[in-house]
Amino acid sequence: MKRSLRFDSMLLLAALLLATTSGCAESDASRVEQAERNLHELLKRSKFSEIYRQTTQTLRADESEAEFVAKLSEISQRAGEIVAIENADVYDIASEKSPAGPTSFVQSIHLVKGKSRSCHEVKLWMIEGGEARLLSYDCIFR
């Protein structure tokens, strides 16, 4: 069977696009995984102010440090000491281009098991300039 040059070019373009978008998603996922490990380490040590300083400007504009720290402190008290964190469901929400470069939004959900209670931890991450920053955080208790 004879294929046209146009068909071969389309196949090559499709393969390149797939490789490019897969690489971006994988890179974003690894950035989020690293940010998640850092977040959970800080949560275990009750370093809530440090977590706040590592969030996006958008989150800091919406919530004061005192409000954010109070929310995390309440969640920590309700859950008790973290004994296990189960793997996340990670969803690539959206990507956009800006003059500063590409920005991606990724949502992740963990099951956090505390000594007192368990909750589903829901986070929205913004990946910009090669760095994942927390845009939104909440825990939904069972």
C-alpha positions as CSV (number, residue, x, y, z in Angstrom):
1,M,0.0,0.0,0.0
2,K,1.3,3.4,-1.0
3,R,1.1,6.2,1.5
4,S,1.3,9.9,0.6
5,L,3.9,12.3,1.9
6,R,1.1,14.3,3.4
7,F,-0.1,11.3,5.4
8,D,3.4,10.5,6.7
9,S,3.9,14.2,7.7
10,M,0.6,14.1,9.6
11,L,1.6,10.9,11.4
12,L,5.0,12.5,12.3
13,L,3.3,15.7,13.5
14,A,0.8,13.7,15.6
15,A,3.7,11.7,17.2
16,L,5.6,14.9,18.0
17,L,2.5,16.5,19.6
18,L,1.8,13.4,21.7
19,A,5.4,13.3,22.9
20,T,5.5,17.0,23.6
21,T,2.2,17.0,25.6
22,S,3.1,13.8,27.4
23,G,6.4,15.3,28.5
24,C,4.7,18.4,29.8
25,A,2.1,16.4,31.8
26,E,4.8,14.1,33.2
27,S,6.9,17.1,34.1
28,D,4.0,18.8,35.8
29,A,3.1,15.6,37.6
30,S,6.7,15.3,39.0
31,R,6.6,18.9,40.1
32,V,3.3,18.3,41.9
33,E,4.6,15.1,43.5
34,Q,7.6,17.0,44.9
35,A,5.4,19.8,46.2
36,E,3.1,17.3,47.8
37,R,5.9,15.6,49.6
38,N,7.1,19.0,50.9
39,L,3.5,20.0,51.9
40,H,3.0,16.8,53.8
41,E,6.3,17.0,55.6
42,L,5.4,20.6,56.7
43,L,1.9,19.5,57.8
44,K,3.3,16.7,59.9
45,R,5.6,19.3,61.7
46,S,2.7,21.8,62.0
47,K,4.7,24.4,59.9
48,F,1.5,26.1,58.7
49,S,3.0,29.6,58.2
50,E,5.8,28.1,56.1
51,I,3.2,26.4,53.9
52,Y,1.4,29.7,53.6
53,R,4.6,31.4,52.4
54,Q,4.9,28.8,49.6
55,T,1.4,29.4,48.2
56,T,0.4,31.4,45.2
57,Q,-0.2,35.2,45.4
58,T,-3.8,34.4,44.5
59,L,-4.3,32.3,47.6
60,R,-2.5,34.9,49.8
61,A,-4.8,37.6,48.4
62,D,-7.9,35.6,49.2
63,E,-6.8,34.4,52.7
64,S,-4.7,36.1,55.3
65,E,-1.9,34.1,56.9
66,A,-3.9,34.1,60.2
67,E,-7.0,32.6,58.4
68,F,-4.9,30.0,56.6
69,V,-3.0,28.9,59.7
70,A,-6.2,28.7,61.7
71,K,-7.8,26.5,59.0
72,L,-4.8,24.1,58.9
73,S,-4.6,24.1,62.6
74,E,-8.2,23.1,62.9
75,I,-7.8,20.4,60.3
76,S,-4.7,19.1,62.1
77,Q,-6.6,19.0,65.4
78,R,-9.6,17.2,63.9
79,A,-7.4,14.5,62.2
80,G,-4.9,14.1,64.9
81,E,-1.3,12.9,64.1
82,I,-1.0,11.8,60.5
83,V,-0.4,8.1,60.4
84,A,-0.8,7.5,56.6
85,I,-1.3,9.3,53.3
86,E,-2.6,7.2,50.5
87,N,-1.8,7.8,46.9
88,A,-3.3,10.7,45.1
89,D,-5.7,11.0,42.3
90,V,-4.2,13.7,40.1
91,Y,-6.2,15.6,37.4
92,D,-4.7,18.0,34.9
93,I,-7.3,20.7,34.9
94,A,-6.1,23.3,32.4
95,S,-3.2,25.0,30.8
96,E,-2.8,28.5,29.5
97,K,-0.1,30.6,27.9
98,S,0.8,34.0,29.2
99,P,3.6,36.5,28.5
100,A,5.4,35.1,31.5
101,G,5.3,31.6,30.0
102,P,2.9,28.6,30.3
103,T,0.8,28.0,33.4
104,S,-0.9,24.7,34.3
105,F,-3.4,23.8,36.9
106,V,-3.5,20.4,38.5
107,Q,-5.9,19.1,41.2
108,S,-4.8,16.3,43.5
109,I,-6.8,14.4,46.1
110,H,-5.2,12.3,48.9
111,L,-6.8,10.2,51.6
112,V,-5.1,11.4,54.8
113,K,-5.5,9.0,57.8
114,G,-5.1,10.6,61.2
115,K,-5.1,9.0,64.6
116,S,-8.5,10.6,65.3
117,R,-10.1,10.9,61.9
118,S,-9.5,10.6,58.2
119,C,-10.2,13.1,55.5
120,H,-9.9,13.6,51.7
121,E,-7.3,16.3,51.2
122,V,-8.2,18.4,48.0
123,K,-5.6,20.6,46.6
124,L,-5.3,22.8,43.5
125,W,-1.8,23.4,42.3
126,M,-0.6,26.1,39.9
127,I,2.5,25.3,37.9
128,E,4.3,28.4,36.6
129,G,7.9,29.0,35.8
130,G,8.7,25.4,36.5
131,E,7.4,25.5,40.1
132,A,4.2,24.0,41.7
133,R,2.6,26.3,44.2
134,L,-0.5,25.7,46.2
135,L,-3.5,27.6,44.9
136,S,-6.2,26.1,47.1
137,Y,-6.4,23.6,50.0
138,D,-9.2,21.9,51.9
139,C,-9.9,18.7,53.8
140,I,-13.2,16.9,53.6
141,F,-13.8,14.7,56.7
142,R,-15.7,11.5,56.5
